[in-house]
Each structure stands twice: as structure tokens, then as C-alpha cells.
Amino acid sequence: MEIQFNSDSSVMGTENVAERIEEQLRSKLGRFSDRLTRLEVHVGDENARKGGGDDKRCMIEARPRGGDPVSATAHSDTVDNAARDAASKLTTLLERHFGKADRTR
């Protein structure tokens, strides 16, 4: 499973953000790795340097083998928290997605 990381310039300034998020994703979504071709992670600060709560956004799109993409988005006060919340949402979606696929086989 390949992980592609995309971010705006304000988020990339934080050290090791891509590594931390990739580690979180491999931990939470690793059990689906043989069924996914790629994860695309998009993180950003919605109001840049202005500050404010819950302005960090993380959208994760999973690409199942032979299926349509599934995505989840979360907002939080930090990029790491937004990524954790989006990964939790995506886990639930993938469990539902693959559960349906397994039942129809």
C-alpha cells in the first residue's frame, strides 16, 4: 500500500509531519493493506497563519483494488489530531465497504 502525502505550505513547516501521519495510518489501516492500492492524504491549515480552533484539515482517500475510492475528512486543532480522526472514520468506512464486498461474494 502506497501512501501519497499532499499538504499546503503552512503545514509542511512542522517537522516530520508526513512521517508521523504515515505511521498513524499504517498502524490504523495496516490490516487493509492487501486490499488497498494507495492512500492519498491531504492536509492543510484552512485559515493559514490567522490561528483559530479546529482549522487543521485532513482528508484521506483510500483506493480499494478494483473499486471506487472511499474518503474521510476531519478537522481539529492540530494536523496530527485531524489525521487520527480521519483515519478512525476511514477505518469504519472500510470495514463497512469490505464487509459488504465479502458478503456478496
SULWO-V251330 format. One record per pair of residues at least 12 apart in sequence whose C-alpha atoms are under 10 Angstrom apart, sorted by sequence separation. I is the first residue (numbers start at 1). J is the second residue. If there is no record, write none. Layout:
i: <I I>
j: <J J>
This chain:
i: <5 6 44 45 59 60 61 73 74 5 43 44 45 59 60 72 73 74 4 5 25 43 44 58 59 60 72 73 74 3 42 43 44 58 59 71 72 74 5 25 42 43 57 58 59 71 72 73 5 22 41 42 43 57 58 72 73 3 4 41 42 56 57 58 71 72 3 22 40 41 42 56 57 71 72 21 40 41 54 55 56 57 58 70 71 72 39 40 41 54 55 56 57 58 72 3 21 39 40 53 54 55 56 57 58 71 3 18 38 39 40 53 54 55 56 57 58 59 60 70 71 38 39 53 54 55 56 57 58 59 70 1 18 37 38 39 52 53 54 56 57 58 61 17 36 37 38 51 56 57 58 59 60 61 35 36 37 38 54 55 56 58 59 60 70 1 35 36 37 54 58 59 62 1 35 36 37 46 57 58 60 61 62 32 34 35 36 39 41 43 45 60 64 67 1 2 12 33 34 35 36 38 39 40 41 42 43 44 45 59 62 1 11 12 32 35 39 41 43 45 62 1 10 11 29 36 45 64 1 2 3 4 5 6 7 8 10 11 45 64 67 1 2 3 4 5 6 7 8 9 10 25 44 1 2 3 4 5 6 7 8 9 10 43 1 2 3 4 5 6 7 8 10 11 43 1 2 3 4 5 6 7 8 10 44 9 10 43 8 43 42 41 11 41 41 7 7 6 6 5 4 24 28 3 4 3 21 25 29 36 3 20 21 24 25 28 29 32 35 20 21 24 27 28 31 1 2 21 22 25 26 29 1 17 18 21 25 28 29 32 1 17 20 21 24 25 28 32 35 14 25 29 21 25 32 11 11>
j: <17 18 56 57 71 72 73 85 86 18 56 57 58 72 73 85 86 87 18 19 39 57 58 72 73 74 86 87 88 18 57 58 59 73 74 86 87 89 21 41 58 59 73 74 75 87 88 89 22 39 58 59 60 74 75 89 90 21 22 59 60 74 75 76 89 90 22 41 59 60 61 75 76 90 91 41 60 61 74 75 76 77 78 90 91 92 60 61 62 75 76 77 78 79 93 25 43 61 62 75 76 77 78 79 80 93 26 41 61 62 63 76 77 78 79 80 81 82 83 93 94 62 63 77 78 79 80 81 82 83 94 26 43 62 63 64 77 78 79 81 82 83 86 43 62 63 64 77 82 83 84 85 86 87 62 63 64 65 81 82 83 85 86 87 97 29 63 64 65 82 86 87 90 30 64 65 66 75 86 87 89 90 91 62 64 65 66 69 71 73 75 90 94 97 32 33 43 64 65 66 67 69 70 71 72 73 74 75 76 90 93 33 43 44 64 67 71 73 75 77 94 34 43 44 62 69 78 97 35 36 37 38 39 40 41 42 44 45 79 98 101 36 37 38 39 40 41 42 43 44 45 60 79 37 38 39 40 41 42 43 44 45 46 79 38 39 40 41 42 43 44 45 47 48 80 39 40 41 42 43 44 45 46 48 82 48 49 82 48 83 83 83 56 86 87 57 58 58 59 60 60 80 84 60 61 61 79 83 87 94 62 79 80 83 84 87 88 91 94 80 81 84 87 88 91 62 63 82 83 86 87 90 63 79 80 83 87 90 91 94 64 80 83 84 87 88 91 95 98 79 90 94 87 91 98 78 79>
